């Protein structure tokens, strides 16, 4: 079986790139100017943890976004973040199984391993090496101040250092490949600011070596995918209620059941207003993302339907959109050797790119005894050559 190359109709999604403000330095020569930023070829870095099961929130807000960028001809690197998963105790057998599952669903969703680089984070040791160097420039005060760390550590008796250093490893994931852009939701912007701060600190101490990564925000509808059981909260893998999320692996009947059980309100009409009708608005958002509509079109199509009747329309759109993805993923999962080969090939390409940065880094820091050895960076840094 050959890898399926599938082009989806992504609907009316807009991608916004914003810049993170960079403070002025006393030494103007060390400020990352626009000319310095522009010298780096655009490269998009994204990762997904192999924990839990992928749901439609992951699919619409992260996976499909990267695939859309790939189909526009962008240089996309997608990694399975197994090292990040170890910040909390995990069943390693499950991580290995979920790693293949994530790879299968990424490919089934349209990620092309020949046009993009798909690999497992731990297969490239340079991630950890760069993380240590960046850790030496990070401060406890800055990392401990991050809301996600404070929220997660508040419930722990003993806080693992991996949780504190999570954003530093994220920064290493991006900077190792000189990533210029990162698909990120609003809840990840502060972590990306940490990466930008580490770039500025490194440049101040050792000179310029990295581009400052910029976030790419998805369409607002993707940010609005909420729990089906509590539409005031974001849809999450970790929610204890399995009916709160629609998994990519869910059967048609399971999708229909979960949508039918989704929390709405007592108003039978269909309208779109997040503040006053979060449950119904969540259904409208899912309908729009699955069918390629905007909220006004979805509400117009639902005119005359009760919310109970509209749920059937939403479920039908999701079933039609997700069934081909699920079926292709199941076919791939029946060929684990093929998936491992794809990931090994991607890791080889990723290591070649990582070695370029590592060589330049060692020259800058004078840490390696073979730092004066010359590598053929003209070949390694050439985007076309690396992709082949």
C-alpha positions as CSV (number, residue, x, y, z in Angstrom):
1,X,0.0,0.0,0.0
2,X,1.4,3.4,-0.9
3,X,1.0,6.4,1.2
4,X,-2.2,8.2,0.4
5,X,-1.8,11.8,-0.7
6,X,-5.0,13.6,0.1
7,X,-5.9,17.2,-0.5
8,X,-8.8,18.5,1.7
9,X,-11.0,21.4,1.1
10,X,-10.2,23.4,4.2
11,X,-13.1,25.8,4.1
12,X,-12.7,29.4,5.0
13,X,-9.7,29.4,7.3
14,X,-7.5,32.3,7.7
15,X,-4.0,32.2,9.2
16,X,-2.6,35.2,11.0
17,X,1.0,35.8,11.7
18,X,1.9,38.2,14.5
19,X,5.1,39.4,15.9
20,X,6.2,39.3,19.5
21,X,7.5,42.7,20.6
22,X,11.2,42.9,21.0
23,X,12.6,45.4,23.5
24,X,15.4,47.7,22.4
25,X,19.0,46.9,23.4
26,X,21.7,49.4,24.4
27,X,23.7,47.9,21.6
28,X,21.6,48.4,18.5
29,X,23.8,46.0,16.5
30,X,22.4,43.1,18.6
31,X,18.8,43.9,18.0
32,X,17.2,41.4,15.7
33,X,16.3,43.7,12.8
34,X,13.8,42.9,10.1
35,X,16.7,42.4,7.7
36,X,18.2,39.8,10.0
37,X,14.9,38.1,10.3
38,X,14.4,38.1,6.6
39,X,17.7,36.3,5.9
40,X,16.2,33.0,7.3
41,X,14.1,30.9,5.0
42,X,10.6,30.5,6.3
43,X,10.3,27.2,8.3
44,X,7.3,26.1,10.3
45,X,7.8,23.8,13.4
46,X,5.0,22.1,15.2
47,X,4.7,19.1,17.6
48,X,2.0,16.9,19.0
49,X,2.3,14.8,22.2
50,X,1.6,11.1,21.9
51,X,-0.6,11.0,25.0
52,X,-4.3,10.4,25.1
53,X,-6.2,10.2,21.9
54,X,-6.4,12.8,19.2
55,X,-9.7,14.7,19.1
56,X,-11.3,17.2,16.7
57,X,-9.8,20.1,18.6
58,X,-6.3,18.8,17.8
59,X,-7.3,18.1,14.3
60,X,-8.9,21.4,13.3
61,X,-6.6,23.7,15.3
62,X,-3.2,22.1,14.8
63,X,-3.0,19.2,12.4
64,X,-5.1,20.6,9.6
65,X,-3.4,24.0,9.9
66,X,0.0,22.5,9.3
67,X,-1.3,20.4,6.4
68,X,-2.8,23.6,4.8
69,X,0.6,25.3,5.1
70,X,2.3,22.3,3.6
71,X,-0.1,22.4,0.7
72,X,0.7,26.1,0.2
73,X,4.3,25.0,-0.4
74,X,5.7,25.9,3.0
75,X,8.6,24.1,4.7
76,X,6.8,22.2,7.5
77,X,8.5,20.1,10.2
78,X,6.1,18.1,12.4
79,X,7.4,16.1,15.3
80,X,5.8,13.7,17.8
81,X,6.8,15.1,21.2
82,X,7.6,12.0,23.2
83,X,10.1,13.8,25.4
84,X,7.5,16.4,26.4
85,X,5.2,13.5,27.4
86,X,7.7,12.4,30.1
87,X,7.1,15.6,32.2
88,X,4.5,13.5,34.0
89,X,4.6,9.7,34.7
90,X,3.7,7.7,31.6
91,X,3.3,4.1,30.6
92,X,6.1,3.8,28.0
93,X,4.4,1.0,26.1
94,X,1.4,3.3,25.6
95,X,3.7,6.1,24.4
96,X,5.2,3.8,21.8
97,X,1.7,2.8,20.7
98,X,0.4,6.3,20.6
99,X,3.4,7.5,18.7
100,X,2.5,5.3,15.7
101,X,-1.2,6.3,16.1
102,X,-0.3,10.0,15.9
103,X,1.8,9.4,12.8
104,X,-1.0,7.4,11.2
105,X,-3.6,10.1,11.8
106,X,-1.2,12.9,10.6
107,X,-0.6,11.0,7.3
108,X,-4.2,10.1,7.0
109,X,-5.2,13.7,7.5
110,X,-3.0,14.8,4.6
111,X,0.5,15.3,5.9
112,X,2.9,14.2,3.2
113,X,6.2,12.7,4.5
114,X,7.9,13.5,1.2
115,X,7.0,17.2,1.3
116,X,7.1,17.7,5.1
117,X,9.5,16.3,7.7
118,X,7.7,14.0,10.1
119,X,9.7,12.5,13.0
120,X,9.9,11.5,16.6
121,X,11.5,14.1,18.9
122,X,13.6,11.6,20.9
123,X,15.1,10.3,17.6
124,X,17.1,13.6,17.4
125,X,19.3,13.9,20.5
126,X,20.2,17.5,19.6
127,X,16.8,18.6,21.1
128,X,18.1,17.7,24.6
129,X,21.5,19.1,24.0
130,X,20.2,22.5,22.9
131,X,17.7,22.4,25.8
132,X,20.6,22.3,28.3
133,X,22.3,25.2,26.7
134,X,19.1,27.3,26.8
135,X,18.4,26.2,30.3
136,X,21.7,27.8,31.4
137,X,20.2,31.1,30.1
138,X,16.7,30.7,31.5
139,X,15.7,31.9,35.0
140,X,13.6,30.1,37.6
141,X,11.6,33.3,38.2
142,X,10.6,33.6,34.6
143,X,9.6,30.0,34.2
144,X,7.8,29.7,37.5
145,X,5.7,32.8,36.6
146,X,4.1,31.1,33.6
147,X,0.3,30.5,34.2
148,X,0.4,26.9,32.9
149,X,3.2,25.9,35.3
150,X,1.4,27.6,38.3
151,X,-1.9,25.9,37.4
152,X,-0.4,22.4,37.0
153,X,2.1,22.5,39.8
154,X,-0.6,23.8,42.3
155,X,-2.1,20.2,42.5
156,X,1.3,18.4,42.9
157,X,3.0,17.6,46.1
158,X,6.4,17.2,44.4
159,X,6.8,19.3,41.2
160,X,9.1,17.6,38.6
161,X,11.7,19.9,37.1
162,X,10.6,18.7,33.6
163,X,7.3,20.6,34.2
164,X,9.3,23.8,34.9
165,X,11.6,23.3,32.0
166,X,8.9,22.4,29.5
167,X,9.0,25.8,27.7
168,X,12.8,25.6,27.4
169,X,12.5,22.3,25.6
170,X,9.8,23.8,23.5
171,X,12.2,26.6,22.6
172,X,14.9,24.1,21.7
173,X,12.5,22.2,19.5
174,X,12.0,25.4,17.4
175,X,15.5,26.9,17.5
176,X,17.3,23.7,16.7
177,X,15.9,23.9,13.1
178,X,16.0,27.7,13.1
179,X,12.2,27.7,12.9
180,X,10.8,31.1,11.9
181,X,7.1,30.4,12.5
182,X,5.1,28.2,14.9
183,X,1.4,27.4,14.7
184,X,0.2,28.3,18.2
185,X,-3.1,28.8,20.0
186,X,-3.6,31.7,22.4
187,X,-2.7,29.5,25.4
188,X,0.8,28.8,23.9
189,X,1.8,32.4,23.2
190,X,3.5,32.8,26.6
191,X,5.7,29.8,25.9
192,X,6.6,31.2,22.6
193,X,7.6,34.5,24.3
194,X,10.0,32.4,26.4
195,X,11.6,31.2,23.2
196,X,11.9,34.7,21.9
197,X,13.4,35.9,25.2
198,X,16.0,33.1,25.1
199,X,16.9,34.1,21.6
200,X,17.5,37.7,22.7
201,X,19.5,36.5,25.7
202,X,21.7,34.3,23.5
203,X,22.2,37.0,21.0
204,X,23.2,39.5,23.7
205,X,25.8,37.1,25.2
206,X,27.2,35.3,22.1
207,X,26.0,37.0,19.0
208,X,23.2,36.3,16.5
209,X,22.5,32.7,15.6
210,X,18.7,32.1,15.6
211,X,15.7,33.8,14.0
212,X,13.1,35.0,16.5
213,X,10.1,32.6,16.1
214,X,6.8,34.1,15.3
215,X,3.4,32.5,16.0
216,X,0.8,31.7,13.4
217,X,-2.6,31.8,14.9
218,X,-5.4,29.7,13.4
219,X,-8.8,30.9,12.5
220,X,-10.8,32.0,15.5
221,X,-13.3,29.2,15.0
222,X,-10.5,26.7,15.7
223,X,-9.8,28.4,19.0
224,X,-13.5,28.1,19.9
225,X,-13.8,24.4,20.0
226,X,-15.1,23.6,23.5
227,X,-16.0,20.6,25.6
228,X,-19.3,19.1,24.6
229,X,-20.2,18.6,28.2
230,X,-19.0,22.0,29.5
231,X,-18.8,24.5,26.7
232,X,-17.1,27.1,28.9
233,X,-14.0,25.0,28.8
234,X,-11.6,24.0,26.0
235,X,-12.0,20.5,24.6
236,X,-9.2,18.4,26.2
237,X,-7.7,15.0,26.0
238,X,-7.5,14.9,29.8
239,X,-11.1,15.6,30.6
240,X,-12.5,12.8,32.8
241,X,-15.8,12.7,30.8
242,X,-15.2,10.8,27.5
243,X,-18.4,12.4,26.0
244,X,-16.7,15.8,26.3
245,X,-14.7,15.3,23.1
246,X,-15.0,13.7,19.7
247,X,-12.0,11.5,18.9
248,X,-10.6,11.0,15.4
249,X,-10.9,7.3,16.1
250,X,-14.6,7.5,17.1
251,X,-17.1,5.5,15.0
252,X,-19.9,7.2,13.1
253,X,-22.4,6.1,15.7
254,X,-20.2,7.3,18.6
255,X,-19.9,10.7,16.9
256,X,-23.7,11.0,16.5
257,X,-24.2,9.9,20.1
258,X,-21.7,12.5,21.5
259,X,-23.2,15.3,19.5
260,X,-26.8,14.3,20.6
261,X,-25.6,14.4,24.2
262,X,-23.9,17.8,23.8
263,X,-24.9,20.4,26.3
264,X,-26.9,23.3,24.8
265,X,-29.7,25.4,26.5
266,X,-33.4,25.8,26.7
267,X,-33.8,28.0,23.6
268,X,-34.8,25.7,20.6
269,X,-33.6,28.1,17.9
270,X,-30.1,28.0,16.4
271,X,-28.1,31.1,16.8
272,X,-24.4,32.0,17.2
273,X,-23.3,34.0,20.3
274,X,-20.5,32.6,22.4
275,X,-21.2,34.7,25.5
276,X,-24.9,34.0,25.8
277,X,-25.2,30.6,24.0
278,X,-21.8,28.8,24.4
279,X,-23.2,25.3,23.8
280,X,-25.0,26.0,20.6
281,X,-22.2,28.2,19.4
282,X,-19.8,25.3,19.9
283,X,-22.0,23.1,17.6
284,X,-22.1,25.9,15.0
285,X,-18.3,26.1,15.1
286,X,-17.9,22.4,14.6
287,X,-20.4,22.4,11.8
288,X,-18.5,25.3,10.1
289,X,-15.1,23.6,10.4
290,X,-16.4,20.3,9.1
291,X,-18.5,21.7,6.2
292,X,-16.3,24.7,5.2
293,X,-18.9,27.3,6.3
294,X,-18.9,30.6,8.2
295,X,-21.2,31.0,11.2
296,X,-23.7,33.2,9.3
297,X,-24.0,30.5,6.6
298,X,-24.5,27.7,9.2
299,X,-27.2,29.6,11.1
300,X,-29.0,30.4,7.8
301,X,-28.9,26.7,6.8
302,X,-30.3,25.9,10.3
303,X,-33.3,28.2,10.0
304,X,-36.5,26.5,11.0
305,X,-34.6,23.7,12.8
306,X,-34.6,23.1,16.5
307,X,-31.3,22.6,18.3
308,X,-32.1,18.9,18.5
309,X,-32.6,18.7,14.8
310,X,-29.5,20.8,14.2
311,X,-27.4,18.4,16.1
312,X,-28.2,15.8,13.5
313,X,-26.9,18.1,10.8
314,X,-23.7,18.8,12.8
315,X,-23.1,15.1,13.4
316,X,-23.7,14.3,9.7
317,X,-21.1,16.9,8.6
318,X,-18.5,15.6,11.1
319,X,-19.1,12.0,10.1
320,X,-18.7,12.8,6.4
321,X,-15.5,14.8,7.1
322,X,-13.8,12.4,9.6
323,X,-14.7,9.0,8.2
324,X,-12.1,9.0,5.4
325,X,-9.4,10.1,7.8
326,X,-10.3,7.4,10.3
327,X,-10.4,4.7,7.6
328,X,-7.0,5.7,6.1
329,X,-5.5,5.8,9.6
330,X,-6.7,2.3,10.4
331,X,-5.2,1.0,7.2
332,X,-1.9,2.6,8.1
333,X,-2.0,1.2,11.7
334,X,-2.2,-2.2,10.2
335,X,1.2,-1.6,8.8
336,X,3.3,-0.5,11.7
337,X,6.6,-1.3,9.9
338,X,5.7,1.2,7.2
339,X,5.0,3.9,9.8
340,X,8.3,3.2,11.6
341,X,10.1,3.5,8.2
342,X,8.4,6.9,7.6
343,X,9.5,8.1,11.0
344,X,13.0,6.8,10.6
345,X,13.3,8.6,7.3
346,X,12.0,11.8,8.8
347,X,14.4,11.6,11.7
348,X,17.3,11.2,9.3
349,X,16.3,14.4,7.6
350,X,15.7,16.2,10.9
351,X,19.1,15.2,12.2
352,X,20.8,16.6,9.1
353,X,19.2,19.9,9.8
354,X,19.9,19.8,13.5
355,X,23.6,19.1,12.9
356,X,23.9,22.3,10.9
357,X,22.7,24.4,13.9
358,X,24.8,22.3,16.4
359,X,28.0,22.9,14.3
360,X,27.4,26.7,14.3
361,X,26.5,26.6,18.0
362,X,29.7,24.8,18.9
363,X,31.8,27.2,16.9
364,X,30.1,30.1,18.7
365,X,30.4,28.7,22.2
366,X,33.8,27.0,21.6
367,X,32.6,24.0,23.6
368,X,33.5,21.1,21.2
369,X,37.1,20.0,20.6
370,X,36.2,19.4,16.9
371,X,34.5,22.8,16.6
372,X,37.0,23.8,13.9
373,X,35.9,20.9,11.7
374,X,34.1,22.1,8.6
375,X,30.8,20.6,7.5
376,X,29.3,21.1,4.1
377,X,26.7,23.6,5.3
378,X,25.9,24.6,1.7
379,X,24.3,21.2,1.2
380,X,22.8,20.8,4.6
381,X,21.2,24.2,4.8
382,X,19.8,24.1,1.3
383,X,16.1,23.5,1.8
384,X,15.6,21.7,-1.5
385,X,18.5,19.3,-0.9
386,X,17.3,18.5,2.6
387,X,13.8,17.7,1.4
388,X,15.0,15.2,-1.2
